[in-house]
Amino acid sequence: MPASSSGSGRLRWLLVLCLALLAPARADDGVLVLGRISDDPGAHYEQLEPLLDYVVPRMADVGIREGRVLMARDAQQMQSYMRRGRVDWVTETAGTAMVLADRGGAQPLLMTERDGVAGYRTLYFVRADSPVRTIADLRGRSIAFQNRFSTSSYYVPAIELLDEGLRLEVLLSPMDRPAPDSVGYVFGRSELNVSAWVHKGLVDAGAMSNLDWINPQRVPPSYRRDFRIVRETPEFPRALEMVRGDLEPRVRERLREVLLGAADDPDAREALLRFFKTTRFVPIDAQTTRALDGLRRGVARVSREVE
């Protein structure tokens, strides 16, 4: 955060903490609490509030009279909120959602389609002149991920590398090198950095979603023509709506009904657009449930063996 905004940032987080203390314990008290893990509470509040304002009046028949937004600094804080009943509903990417399921007792409610896309895949890529042909060839080499909360550019590739029998080792910088029997990883913090580090030969490979791959602001065309994709994973959900595990069943089911119907309601159009460009909410089928179960086991393994 720039120095000029550090004071306002501290004030925002003070407000968030005060709201955490004032928030009612449960939706059973008539207040539906929507949570978000955020490093920018002000911006995210403006994205969350319109949908909450749309949902709450449509849940009066199950006793919901009011809605509130509660931010958390990180997944650990959100886990605590959900275990203690301070947050009822969270929107998250699939990897972090499975962290909340494993450690906070959260349960998947619906998939979230954003910009018309409900799922995406991870691509591993290298320079076209690289000797790397498969992810097994990354032993003794390095790979760049985006950040440790990214599903497509951390959790999924880390899970696959572990499943390949490879040991992951965090590097000090892109110039650092791993031990011969491990794969070194480093966080680029942005997809553009990941693609630039691969293009410059600072790291041997990068991983990101297929959606980021085709975005010229994240992978410039001048870079992409020098790259080669070595693996593309199966598809997994782009985002999920999660609820706390002990949310009253009638509240849970009414929330599900309202969200599923929102795409067909003109009154919800602006709220959905503000809600991270959501186009609709999608039921979770048996295939998606199996994929999420595998992702949950993998995320827990990454936590044990990598972090």
Order of alpha helices (4+ residues) and beta strands (2+ residues): alpha-beta-alpha-beta-alpha-beta-alpha-beta-beta-beta-beta-alpha-beta-beta-alpha-beta-alpha-alpha-beta-beta-beta-alpha-alpha-beta-alpha
